[in-house]
Amino acid sequence: MAKSIWITGDTHGDMTRFSSEIFSEQKEMDKSDVVIICGDFGGVWNWKGETKEERYWMDWLNRKPFTTCFVDGNHECFPRLSALAEEERYGAPCGIVRDSVLWLKRGYVYTINEKKIFTFGGASSHDISDGILDGNDPNWRQKAKRLEKQGRHLFRTEGINWWKEEIEQDPSIYARGLASLAAVENSVDMIVTHCAATSTQAVLGMMQKDRMTDYLQTIHDTVSFQYWFFGHYHMNRTALPHEYCLYEQIVRAA
């Protein structure tokens, strides 16, 4: 087995699915083989900086025989991702967590093992219905405890475990995505995102659309693709022909 591409869903910092006991196919892999995570990677998470636990798992991933790539989700520490060193890999800029642990950025077409793959991470959080606290407020911890005592646990704290960059704020990044696709005549082998296009999301019973899902809908309606993989919804399901929601499963895409 050589030069394969595998796709999986949200990891949220838990990399144990990539153990050789669970993901036994890696025994025949080398660094030319690539595993792509569809967002909510969570391996670069603590807002204060890399912890001992993060360092352990990122080094562990880096020692794996394959190369790990990920798009960002909504549960990421965006300031730390943005601070990563950047190198061109697979024909476009990547954030470098480790030499073989790479962030595939929004709005680029990467050529991985002869497959053109468009990536656009990000999504709206679904676990903030109890509000977003201000991490700069000196009383945010007390407010968090008050909410928890009230049984209200669906809240996040900006700058601690939530960032507005979960939804792309920069119009130029949306434009970059469309330009990258136009440069390959709006035809790619795969699309890898965190959330789905608005119409695909509706098939899954997720009716709340937003700026991101509508942007992906434009791509859905104008771009030719063989496969579209996404995470976010914590299910393993075929949404539409050639469109797949992944969670724990690791599937071979090429």
C-alpha positions in Angstrom: 0.0 0.0 0.0 1.5 3.3 -1.0 0.4 6.9 -1.6 -3.1 6.5 -0.2 -5.4 9.1 1.3 -7.6 8.4 4.3 -10.2 10.6 5.8 -11.7 10.7 9.3 -13.9 13.0 11.4 -13.5 15.2 14.5 -10.8 14.1 17.0 -11.1 16.9 19.6 -7.6 16.2 20.8 -8.1 12.4 21.2 -5.7 10.7 18.8 -6.1 7.2 20.0 -8.0 6.1 16.9 -4.7 6.3 15.1 -3.1 3.6 17.3 -1.8 0.6 15.3 -4.3 -1.6 17.1 -7.3 0.4 15.8 -5.9 1.7 12.5 -4.0 -1.4 11.5 -3.6 -0.3 7.9 -0.8 2.0 8.9 1.5 -1.0 9.2 1.9 -0.9 5.4 2.2 2.9 5.2 4.9 5.4 4.9 5.0 9.2 5.0 3.7 9.5 1.5 0.4 8.2 2.8 -1.9 10.9 4.2 -4.7 10.9 6.8 -6.9 14.0 6.7 -9.1 15.0 9.7 -12.3 16.9 8.8 -11.9 19.6 11.5 -12.1 19.9 15.3 -8.6 18.5 15.4 -8.0 19.9 18.9 -4.3 19.0 19.0 -3.4 22.7 19.2 -5.9 23.8 21.8 -4.7 25.3 25.1 -4.9 29.1 24.8 -1.9 29.6 27.1 0.4 27.5 24.8 1.5 23.9 24.2 0.9 21.7 27.2 2.9 18.6 28.1 -0.1 16.5 27.0 -0.3 18.3 23.6 3.4 17.9 23.1 3.2 14.2 23.8 0.4 13.5 21.4 1.8 15.8 18.6 5.1 14.0 18.9 3.3 10.7 18.9 1.5 11.6 15.7 4.7 12.8 14.1 6.3 9.4 14.7 3.5 7.6 12.9 4.4 6.1 9.5 1.8 8.3 7.7 1.4 12.1 7.4 -1.5 13.7 9.3 -3.3 16.7 7.8 -6.3 18.5 9.2 -8.7 21.3 8.3 -9.8 23.4 11.2 -13.2 23.1 12.8 -15.1 25.4 15.2 -13.4 23.9 18.3 -9.8 25.1 17.6 -7.6 27.6 19.3 -7.3 30.0 16.3 -4.6 32.3 17.7 -2.3 29.4 18.1 -3.1 28.0 14.7 -2.5 31.4 13.1 0.9 31.6 14.9 2.2 28.3 13.3 5.1 28.5 11.0 3.9 28.2 7.4 5.5 26.2 4.5 4.3 25.2 1.1 3.3 21.6 1.0 1.2 19.8 -1.6 1.3 23.0 -3.7 -0.2 25.5 -1.2 0.6 26.9 2.2 0.3 24.7 5.3 0.6 25.4 9.0 3.3 23.3 10.5 2.4 21.6 13.8 5.1 19.0 13.3 7.0 18.0 10.2 4.3 15.5 9.4 1.3 17.1 11.2 0.0 19.8 8.9 -2.9 22.3 8.9 -4.6 22.5 5.5 -5.8 26.1 5.4 -9.0 27.6 4.1 -9.5 28.3 0.5 -6.7 26.4 -1.1 -6.5 23.5 -3.6 -3.8 21.0 -2.5 -2.5 18.3 -4.7 -2.0 15.2 -2.5 -1.0 12.0 -4.1 -2.1 13.2 -7.5 -5.6 14.2 -6.2 -6.7 17.8 -6.2 -8.3 18.5 -2.8 -10.1 21.8 -1.9 -10.2 22.6 1.8 -12.2 25.1 3.8 -12.4 24.6 7.5 -14.6 26.3 10.1 -18.2 26.1 11.2 -20.7 27.6 13.7 -20.6 26.1 17.2 -23.8 24.3 18.2 -22.9 24.3 21.9 -23.3 28.0 22.8 -27.0 28.3 23.3 -26.3 29.4 26.9 -24.1 32.3 25.7 -20.5 33.3 25.2 -18.6 34.8 28.1 -15.9 37.4 27.7 -12.5 35.9 28.6 -11.2 39.4 29.3 -13.9 39.9 32.0 -12.1 39.4 35.4 -15.4 37.8 36.7 -15.8 35.3 33.8 -15.0 32.3 36.1 -17.7 33.3 38.6 -20.2 33.8 35.8 -19.3 30.4 34.4 -19.8 28.7 37.8 -23.2 30.5 38.1 -24.3 29.1 34.8 -23.2 25.6 35.7 -25.1 25.8 39.0 -28.2 26.7 37.0 -27.7 23.6 34.9 -26.7 25.7 31.9 -23.6 24.0 30.4 -23.9 25.1 26.7 -21.7 28.1 27.0 -18.2 29.0 25.9 -15.7 31.7 26.9 -14.2 33.9 24.2 -10.4 33.7 24.2 -10.4 30.5 26.4 -12.4 27.9 24.5 -14.2 29.9 21.8 -13.1 32.2 19.0 -15.0 34.2 16.5 -12.7 32.9 13.7 -14.7 29.7 13.8 -16.6 31.4 11.0 -14.3 33.1 8.5 -14.3 36.8 9.1 -12.1 37.9 6.2 -13.9 38.3 2.8 -10.6 37.9 1.0 -10.4 34.2 2.3 -13.8 33.5 0.8 -12.6 35.1 -2.5 -9.4 33.1 -2.3 -11.4 29.9 -2.2 -13.4 30.7 -5.3 -10.2 31.9 -7.1 -8.4 28.7 -6.2 -11.2 26.6 -7.6 -11.5 28.8 -10.7 -7.8 28.2 -11.3 -8.5 24.4 -11.6 -11.6 25.1 -13.8 -13.9 24.4 -10.9 -13.1 20.7 -10.9 -11.4 18.8 -8.0 -11.2 15.2 -6.9 -12.2 15.9 -3.3 -13.6 18.6 -1.1 -12.8 18.5 2.6 -14.6 20.8 5.0 -15.8 20.8 8.6 -19.4 21.8 8.0 -21.5 20.9 5.0 -23.3 23.0 2.3 -26.7 24.3 3.3 -28.6 21.8 1.3 -26.5 18.9 2.5 -26.9 20.0 6.1 -30.7 20.0 5.6 -30.6 16.4 4.5 -28.9 15.5 7.8 -31.7 17.4 9.7 -29.6 20.3 10.5 -31.7 23.3 9.3 -29.7 26.2 10.8 -27.8 27.7 7.9 -25.2 30.5 8.2 -22.6 32.4 6.2 -20.3 29.4 6.0 -22.9 26.8 4.8 -24.2 29.3 2.3 -20.7 29.8 0.9 -20.2 26.1 0.7 -23.6 25.9 -1.1 -22.2 28.2 -3.8 -19.3 25.8 -4.2 -21.6 22.8 -4.1 -23.6 24.3 -7.0 -20.7 25.3 -9.2 -17.8 22.9 -8.6 -17.4 19.3 -10.0 -16.1 16.9 -7.4 -15.8 13.2 -6.9 -16.1 13.1 -3.1 -17.0 15.6 -0.4 -16.0 14.8 3.2 -17.0 16.7 6.3 -17.3 16.3 10.0 -18.9 18.5 12.6 -22.2 16.6 13.1 -20.8 13.7 15.0 -22.2 10.9 12.8 -21.0 8.5 10.2 -23.4 8.8 7.4 -23.7 9.1 3.6 -25.6 12.4 3.3 -26.0 12.5 -0.5 -24.3 10.6 -3.3 -20.6 11.3 -3.0 -21.1 13.4 0.2 -20.0 11.8 3.5 -20.2 12.9 7.1 -17.5 11.2 9.2 -17.0 11.0 12.9 -14.9 8.1 14.3 -14.6 6.1 11.1 -11.4 6.2 9.1 -12.1 5.6 5.4 -9.9 5.2 2.4 -10.6 7.9 -0.2 -7.8 7.2 -2.7 
